[in-house]
Structures are given as C-alpha cells and as structure tokens.
Amino acid sequence: MHHYTLCGLDNVWLENGYALADTEDGPVVSIVDLDGLHRAIAIDIATKHGGLNGKELRFLRSMLRLSQQKLADHTGNQRGTVTRWENGDAIPRSVEMLVRGLWLGKAKGCPLTTELLEEWERQDACAVRLAYRDTGTGWSRAA
C-alpha cells in the first residue's frame, strides 16, 4: 500500500494503480489515472457523513478550480477567512454544503452547475481594471 499524501490529505492509501521507480534523486511514484483518482477522492469527501475538515475543503476547492479569493467572494467572506477554515477553523455549514454541491454537480455533469462555474469564470475575466481620463470636455476611457 502506498500512502498518497501529495493530494494534501493525510488519510489516502493506494492499494494499486501506482508504480514506484528509483531515480538518482530518490524514489518516484507514478499514479495511473491521477485525474480519476482525484475525482474518486473528491466524491467520497463530498458524500461523507459529518463535517469537512480544512484539508478536505481545500481539496474540493482545488478540484473546482476555485481560488481562495473566489470562494471568499462567492460566500461573502474574506480570503483570510477561507485560509483559516483550511487551516482548521470551523467551516460554516452553508459553505460546506455549497462546495459539496458544486463538486457533485460538476462530477455528474449537471448543466446548471457547469453554467454557474462558467459564469464565475466570466465574472473574473470581466473584473479588469477600468481606467478613465478627464479630456477637458468630459471623461473617457483611457487606452
């Protein structure tokens, strides 16, 4: 059994699906279908009984490709709050349920979830700096 900690979780063990190789820099582990493994882990986390711990929240957030800032923005919190949750502070149930639901919707290919996550991406793309200049006859957008 291989104790797989590179995903950021302490409790993941692989029975098979990996290969060990010795290199001059030391042993290297190669995982077969890493994306599939991460999806399976995320589904187990999202459907587990009980609350999420910080490492599990971080794992699901990363699987959703959400930055700490983006999760904070969409839950009405500060980025530092998300950092504290991921480092062990209590995670609000509403945030847990949102992240679990988003992941399960994404994993099952739910069109509404996909649309929501894409909209969040578009919002980020639109959040560019708008610069203006006074032309003497009014304001206009700077180049």
C-alpha positions as a printed Julia matrix, in Angstrom:
143×3 Matrix{Float64}:
   0.0    0.0     0.0
   1.19   3.48   -0.85
   0.39   6.39    1.49
  -0.62   9.07   -1.02
  -0.15  12.47    0.59
   0.6   14.64   -2.46
  -3.14  15.39   -2.71
  -2.89  17.28    0.58
  -4.86  14.71    2.58
  -3.41  12.51    5.3
  -5.78   9.55    5.05
  -5.42   8.35    1.44
  -3.82   4.97    0.75
  -3.48   3.29   -2.66
  -3.8   -0.46   -2.94
  -2.72  -0.48   -6.58
  -2.7    1.78   -9.63
   0.75   3.16   -8.97
   4.35   2.35   -9.8
   7.5    3.07   -7.83
  10.75   3.91   -9.61
  14.18   4.68   -8.25
  15.91   7.71   -9.7
  19.16   9.42   -8.81
  17.04  11.97   -6.9
  15.32   9.23   -4.93
  12.17   7.17   -5.32
   9.38   8.48   -7.56
   5.75   7.39   -7.52
   3.76   7.35  -10.74
  -0.03   7.24  -10.42
  -2.18   5.64  -13.1
  -5.14   7.93  -14.0
  -4.38  10.65  -11.47
  -7.43  12.67  -12.55
  -9.68   9.66  -11.99
  -8.16   9.08   -8.56
  -8.74  12.7    -7.56
 -12.34  12.55   -8.81
 -12.97   9.41   -6.71
 -11.44  11.04   -3.62
 -13.5   14.21   -4.15
 -16.76  12.25   -4.49
 -16.0   10.37   -1.26
 -15.26  13.63    0.55
 -18.36  15.36   -0.82
 -20.66  12.5     0.2
 -19.14  11.6     3.55
 -21.13  11.91    6.76
 -20.1   14.63    9.17
 -18.4   17.92    8.58
 -15.5   18.7     6.32
 -12.11  19.42    7.74
  -9.87  22.14    6.33
  -7.81  19.83    4.14
 -10.95  18.35    2.64
 -12.34  21.82    1.92
  -9.04  22.78    0.25
  -9.1   19.59   -1.83
 -12.68  20.16   -3.07
 -11.97  23.84   -3.71
  -8.95  22.95   -5.81
 -10.94  20.3    -7.71
 -13.45  23.03   -8.54
 -10.55  25.24   -9.64
 -11.64  27.96   -7.25
  -9.06  30.22   -5.68
  -9.4   31.11   -2.02
 -10.34  34.62   -3.13
 -13.04  33.37   -5.49
 -14.58  31.12   -2.8
 -14.45  34.03   -0.37
 -16.1   36.39   -2.85
 -18.93  34.0    -3.62
 -19.63  33.2     0.02
 -19.46  36.78    1.29
 -16.21  36.29    3.19
 -12.62  37.49    3.14
  -9.8   35.39    1.65
  -8.2   35.21    5.1
 -11.37  33.56    6.41
 -11.07  30.81    3.8
  -7.41  30.39    4.78
  -8.43  29.98    8.43
 -11.07  27.37    7.51
  -8.48  25.44    5.53
  -6.1   25.64    8.49
  -8.57  24.21   10.97
 -11.16  26.84   11.94
 -14.78  25.7    11.9
 -16.3   25.8     8.41
 -19.85  27.19    8.21
 -22.37  24.53    7.2
 -23.6   26.74    4.34
 -20.1   26.88    2.83
 -19.66  23.13    3.26
 -22.95  22.43    1.52
 -22.16  24.85   -1.32
 -18.75  23.32   -2.01
 -20.05  19.74   -1.72
 -22.99  20.52   -4.01
 -20.83  22.3    -6.57
 -18.43  19.38   -6.71
 -21.16  16.73   -7.0
 -22.91  18.78   -9.69
 -19.66  19.16  -11.61
 -18.8   15.48  -11.23
 -22.23  14.45  -12.54
 -22.1   16.93  -15.41
 -25.05  18.98  -14.15
 -25.63  21.75  -16.71
 -26.7   24.27  -14.04
 -23.53  23.69  -12.05
 -21.42  23.98  -15.17
 -23.2   27.2   -16.11
 -22.7   28.66  -12.63
 -18.97  27.85  -12.55
 -18.56  29.25  -16.07
 -20.38  32.43  -15.04
 -18.0   32.82  -12.11
 -15.1   32.49  -14.57
 -16.64  35.14  -16.84
 -17.09  37.47  -13.87
 -13.42  37.09  -13.06
 -12.49  37.8   -16.68
 -14.62  40.95  -16.6
 -13.06  42.17  -13.38
 -10.42  44.12  -15.27
  -9.16  47.5   -14.26
 -11.12  50.3   -15.86
  -9.09  53.47  -16.28
 -10.54  56.84  -17.23
  -9.12  60.25  -18.05
 -10.5   63.73  -17.98
 -10.34  65.13  -21.5
 -11.34  68.63  -20.52
 -14.72  68.15  -22.16
 -15.67  65.12  -20.13
 -14.42  61.76  -19.01
 -13.46  58.96  -21.41
 -11.95  55.57  -21.07
  -8.16  55.58  -21.13
  -6.38  53.29  -23.57
